[in-house]
Amino acid sequence: MNEKHHFSLVAILRFLNQPVLLLFWVCLFTYGFFIPLMGLFWDEMVFHWVSEVYGIEGLARYFSTNRPIWGMIYQLTTSILGKEIWVWQIFGIFWRWVASTGVYFIMKQVWGKQKEARLLASILFIIYPGFHQQYLAMLYGHFFLVLSAFFYSIGLSLLAIRKKMVWLHIPALFLSAVNLLTMEYFFMLELIRPLFMWFILYGKEKFSWAYFKSLILHYSPYILIILSAAYWRLFIYTSQTRSYQFNLVTQFQEQPLIELGLFLLTIFKDLWITIFAAWGKVFQFSETPLGLQSLVLYLGIMVLFLIFLFVVFFILRKGTTTDSRNSENWIYQCLFTGIISAILAGIPFWFTKLPIGLTFSTDRFTIPFFLSFSLIWVSILYLLPVKPWQRLSIFILMACLAGGVQTRNGIEYQRDWKQQSRFFWQLMWRAPGLERNTILFTDILPLQYYSDNSLTAALNWIYDSEKIGTQIPYVLYYPSVRPQRLSEISQGGQPNEHDLLVGTFFGQTDHSIAMLYQTAACLRILDPEIEADNIMVPQVLRNLLHLTDPNRIQAENNNQPPAYLYLPEPPHNWCYYFEKADLARQFEDWEAVVRIAQTAFSLGDSPNDPAERMPFIEAYAHTAHWDLAMEQTQLSAAITPAIHPVLCNLWQRIERQTPDSPEKLNTLQSLYNQLECNLEP
């Protein structure tokens, strides 16, 4: 009985010790804790909206002028996986894992004896600390799907050479075509294939023309695929190159020496950023404190990951560790390959002058560098003059720190999703309905992982109940990040057209609403009559207030937030009652505002923005509660003198719209003096 149990335990340990499974567990430890906690971010918000509202036809239309083959893959995956966010999180993790096994597969063909080294390199691929958009799982799951196709294409072509199985070139060529035709990120990496082939054919032997001819013979079908894909991209489906022009070529013709110097400087800078400076992310914490729960989660995951890696390398794989420095030839081959692949990875971005960085959203350009990062750093580890157990200890420390970066990233994404959800719930409370063809202006929201385009998708998803053809009824603009569009819309009555690929928005510049949303305060629809002097509102919004018309907000509830994204509705706090009071104020239902005030001021909560008291001030004045109106005004004014001009404008409107009385006159005189209002004669 004991022997049977012992045999079963050994079998289980051997099974768990398989490199492919170990890589899967690394993926789960690094990213899996956040599977049920994430929402939708950035472009994937657009993709989900298009998929759910417009279906396969909409996806085809959206991608028709930009990566159409990639769009076909989206049509397939969305049809199979549906809409649940947690499913897409698994999808993203799955393809990150598959891509890491592709790295392992390639290294197995080239450096077959280096079992430990290829496992370390594959783990480094998973935990790359410079990229923190893994939680955009729908978007980057498709990136890693394509990258997996590329890796397995190389691996199969190498296996075909090693095993003399020519037929394996057929699936390898197909997967290569998938990479080259789908997207441009990994296009130039295809040129690393002959280097791997050379290592297999040539190895340690002296150069021979026979080996070189054999290399050309094996690689020639892939050259044809590359040339065909390049011709298709450049001359047949030219719309794919319109978004990203070859700016370097144009500027090099104008200033060749200057551009050459800048080009070389950019290469060195980007190689430093992607290969070495990426490790600096392990020491860069968010400006927002983690909080107790987040800190416990962060430390807990790091400790579990540390224990897991210790068990893997010092218990499960004990005895399999070899000091591969006894054969250093492979190390230099690996290092050289990493350097060449890094240069190839950067070419698409250098020629289009796209900035590579380690922050959102330019860190997406680091993905092609994952392979070079893994190869270079595993080479560095094996060049260190240390004992095997010391090398593994260094690696485990590096892996835990990088895994900690991804945990912190997950916490930030979760916070951003909650903030975005709060924003839209407050908008729905304040604006139950919106007239079609309305523009919403706002300053850059306190959201890190969204653009105004992605928020436009969510806005239409929530408010567009009719879903008429390709006409998009709503658009949200950040005027401060679209200066060209700002100049176009600065005058009233001008037509405004915005292409969203799946459809087009048609509106007018004065059919708009301006709003302000800040982290600690409630969302506010800006009142053009009284807030032009509000210096707490960004200047770019104040400049547009003359265009806005809050009356485009409808009291009738026509919003339908996707249940799986935004339900259940958050608890009704101060902001809920403020939004409802401001809505009632808009429709001059003063009694309703007073009733809401009774509940709002009994919560034990208080406004975080002095302007949040204005609906109640106006309602108290219209219902002749002059003492309460004065009290709320004084509370608001005491927060900052910056609100005084706005309160003056508010009271001037109250003066015009309410009947005269002694109480009113006394209140006005007192407040005008206290606020030092500059009254126009």
DAWODA-V772131 format. One record per helix or strand. SS is the DSSP state (H for helix, E for strand). FROM is the first residue (numbers start at 1). LEN is the number of residues. Records with the same first field share a line. If there is no record, write none. Layout:
SS: FROM-LEN  FROM-LEN
This chain:
H: 2-15  19-19  42-22  68-14  85-26  115-13  137-26  168-15  188-15  209-28  238-4  247-8  256-28  292-25  324-3  329-24  362-22  388-43  452-12  479-3  483-7  539-4  545-3  550-3  563-4  574-13  590-11  610-13  626-14  641-17  662-14
E: 433-2  438-5  471-2  474-5  495-5  504-5  512-5  524-2  548-1  553-2
